[in-house]
Structures are given as structure tokens and as C-alpha cells.
Amino acid sequence: MRIDLNQATASQIASEPSPKQVNADNVAASDIASAGDRTTLTSTQQSLNELVSTAMSSPEIRQDRVDSLKQSISDGSYELDPEKIAASMIDEHA
């Protein structure tokens, strides 16, 4: 039924069935239900979540590593390999 909005009455507009609103949640839920897909948390996923949690709560600066490097530099035992440094720089920007 075509409605001319210039001549339509309120009763004609009210009698028209309203379009069904669809949102992404409903579509995704119905698609998943019809396809039979499921998801479950495995121990691997739970372990990963725990690791992420631990990493996010750890300090940004590992003071023990910093102290170790300072000691190596001060006693002269810290050695640099210029070729390895150059290769790493090239690999990073390649």
C-alpha cells in the first residue's frame, strides 16, 4: 500500500505495519544460533588472560635488569657487537 504523505491521515499512517528494527546484536545472535557455532573458554585462553593481567600490572622499568646493565657497564664487562646492532636496525626498518 502506497501512502501519499501529503494526503495521508493519522489513522492511515498508524495502520501501516512498522518495520522491524534490527540491530547488530540480534543479527549476530541469530546467525550464530542458526549456524550452530559456539565458543568456550579453554585453559589456554584463561592462561593467556592471566598472563596479560600479570604483564599489565608489572612495572614498566625492570629495576633488576637496569642494575645488572649498570654494573656490567661500570666494571667494563658490557660488550657491544656493532654488526649485530646494525643488522637489527636494518631488520627493524625493512
VOBA-1610 file (N, C-alpha, C; in pm, whole numbers, padded with zeros to 5 digits, always signed):
BEGIN
Met+00084-00117+00000Met+00000+00000+00000Met+00089+00123+00000Arg+00066+00211-00093Arg+00144+00334-00104Arg+00071+00444-00030Ile+00146+00522+00044Ile+00086+00631+00120Ile+00141+00762+00067Asp+00052+00848+00030Asp+00091+00983-00011Asp+00093+01066+00116Leu+00212+01104+00159Leu+00225+01175+00286Leu+00155+01310+00286Asn+00133+01366+00168Asn+00062+01494+00162Asn-00086+01477+00192Gln-00143+01361+00166Gln-00285+01340+00187Gln-00314+01231+00290Ala-00214+01175+00350Ala-00235+01066+00444Ala-00292+01118+00574Thr-00380+01039+00632Thr-00437+01075+00761Thr-00360+01001+00869Ala-00377+01043+00990Ala-00308+00981+01102Ala-00348+00835+01116Ser-00474+00803+01090Ser-00519+00663+01102Ser-00456+00574+00996Gln-00434+00629+00874Gln-00370+00550+00770Gln-00224+00522+00806Ile-00159+00623+00857Ile-00019+00604+00893Ile-00006+00507+01010Ala-00096+00517+01109Ala-00092+00429+01225Ala-00124+00285+01188Ser-00205+00265+01084Ser-00245+00129+01047Ser-00136+00056+00970Glu-00037+00126+00918Glu+00072+00063+00846Glu+00157-00018+00944Pro+00193-00138+00906Pro+00281-00214+00995Pro+00417-00146+01003Ser+00472-00139+01122Ser+00602-00074+01140Ser+00712-00171+01100Pro+00817-00119+01040Pro+00926-00207+01001Pro+00996-00260+01126Lys+01040-00384+01117Lys+01109-00446+01229Lys+01250-00388+01237Gln+01284-00338+01353Gln+01416-00284+01371Gln+01512-00398+01400Val+01627-00392+01336Val+01727-00496+01352Val+01857-00428+01398Asn+01915-00482+01500Asn+02045-00430+01541Asn+02150-00540+01529Ala+02274-00503+01540Ala+02384-00597+01519Ala+02381-00713+01618Asp+02342-00687+01742Asp+02337-00794+01841Asp+02237-00901+01801Asn+02119-00857+01755Asn+02018-00955+01715Asn+02063-01034+01594Val+02122-00969+01497Val+02167-01037+01376Val+02277-01137+01411Ala+02373-01093+01487Ala+02485-01181+01522Ala+02436-01300+01603Ala+02347-01277+01698Ala+02296-01385+01781Ala+02217-01484+01698Ser+02134-01434+01607Ser+02054-01525+01526Ser+02140-01601+01426Asp+02242-01534+01369Asp+02332-01603+01276Asp+02409-01713+01347Ile+02456-01685+01466Ile+02532-01784+01542Ile+02443-01900+01580Ala+02322-01870+01626Ala+02230-01976+01667Ala+02194-02064+01548Ser+02172-02004+01431Ser+02133-02084+01316Ser+02251-02162+01260Ala+02371-02110+01272Ala+02487-02179+01218Ala+02539-02286+01314Gly+02501-02278+01439Gly+02544-02376+01536Gly+02685-02352+01589Asp+02739-02233+01565Asp+02873-02203+01616Asp+02867-02178+01766Arg+02974-02217+01834Arg+02981-02197+01978Arg+03124-02160+02013Thr+03138-02101+02128Thr+03271-02072+02178Thr+03278-02110+02325Thr+03393-02157+02363Thr+03415-02190+02504Thr+03552-02140+02543Leu+03566-02103+02667Leu+03697-02062+02717Leu+03775-02187+02755Thr+03892-02196+02701Thr+03976-02310+02733Thr+04078-02267+02838Ser+04149-02364+02888Ser+04251-02331+02987Ser+04359-02244+02924Thr+04382-02259+02793Thr+04481-02175+02725Thr+04436-02030+02726Gln+04309-02006+02697Gln+04256-01870+02698Gln+04263-01811+02838Gln+04231-01890+02937Gln+04237-01842+03074Gln+04380-01811+03114Ser+04474-01895+03071Ser+04616-01871+03100Ser+04663-01743+03032Leu+04619-01723+02908Leu+04655-01603+02836Leu+04602-01479+02908Asn+04478-01486+02954Asn+04421-01374+03028Asn+04499-01345+03155Glu+04543-01449+03224Glu+04623-01431+03345Glu+04759-01368+03312Leu+04821-01411+03202Leu+04949-01353+03161Leu+04936-01206+03125Val+04830-01173+03054Val+04806-01033+03019Val+04786-00951+03145Ser+04711-01005+03238Ser+04689-00936+03366Ser+04819-00912+03439Thr+04903-01014+03445Thr+05032-01002+03512Thr+05121-00899+03442Ala+05124-00904+03311Ala+05207-00810+03235Ala+05160-00667+03255Met+05029-00647+03258Met+04977-00511+03274Met+05002-00458+03415Ser+05014-00544+03513Ser+05035-00498+03650Ser+05183-00488+03687Ser+05272-00538+03601Ser+05415-00530+03631Ser+05467-00390+03599Pro+05574-00349+03666Pro+05627-00214+03642Pro+05688-00203+03503Glu+05687-00082+03448Glu+05743-00061+03315Glu+05895-00075+03315Ile+05959-00039+03426Ile+06104-00047+03436Ile+06142-00167+03521Arg+06219-00256+03463Arg+06267-00373+03538Arg+06396-00333+03606Gln+06385-00291+03728Gln+06499-00235+03801Gln+06614-00335+03813Asp+06583-00463+03829Asp+06689-00562+03840Asp+06773-00568+03712Arg+06707-00556+03598Arg+06778-00557+03469Arg+06862-00430+03453Val+06805-00318+03492Val+06877-00191+03485Val+07003-00196+03572Asp+06989-00245+03693Asp+07102-00254+03785Asp+07212-00346+03730Ser+07168-00457+03669Ser+07263-00552+03612Ser+07343-00487+03497Leu+07273-00414+03411Leu+07340-00347+03300Leu+07435-00237+03350Lys+07389-00162+03450Lys+07476-00058+03508Lys+07606-00120+03562Gln+07592-00231+03630Gln+07709-00299+03687Gln+07803-00346+03577Ser+07747-00405+03471Ser+07829-00452+03359Ser+07902-00338+03291Ile+07836-00226+03274Ile+07899-00110+03211Ile+08010-00054+03300Ser+07980-00042+03429Ser+08079+00018+03520Ser+08203-00070+03538Asp+08189-00202+03534Asp+08307-00287+03551Asp+08373-00325+03418Gly+08318-00272+03306Gly+08380-00292+03175Gly+08350-00424+03109Ser+08258-00503+03164Ser+08228-00633+03104Ser+08116-00628+03000Tyr+08055-00512+02982Tyr+07947-00499+02883Tyr+08009-00478+02746Glu+07978-00569+02653Glu+08036-00562+02519Glu+07927-00542+02416Leu+07958-00455+02321Leu+07864-00429+02210Leu+07915-00498+02085Asp+07822-00548+02004Asp+07856-00607+01876Asp+07797-00516+01768Pro+07879-00428+01711Pro+07828-00331+01613Pro+07757-00395+01494Glu+07806-00509+01448Glu+07742-00576+01334Glu+07601-00623+01371Lys+07587-00677+01490Lys+07456-00724+01536Lys+07359-00606+01554Ile+07410-00496+01606Ile+07327-00376+01624Ile+07282-00324+01488Ala+07376-00315+01392Ala+07342-00266+01257Ala+07241-00358+01190Ala+07259-00488+01202Ala+07165-00583+01141Ala+07026-00569+01201Ser+07021-00550+01332Ser+06891-00532+01398Ser+06822-00404+01352Met+06899-00298+01335Met+06843-00172+01289Met+06788-00185+01147Ile+06861-00255+01062Ile+06816-00275+00924Ile+06691-00362+00922Asp+06691-00469+00998Asp+06575-00558+01003Asp+06451-00485+01054Glu+06468-00397+01151Glu+06355-00325+01209Glu+06292-00230+01109His+06374-00170+01023His+06322-00071+00927His+06296-00129+00790Ala+06318-00256+00772Ala+06297-00318+00640Ala+06153-00358+00621
//
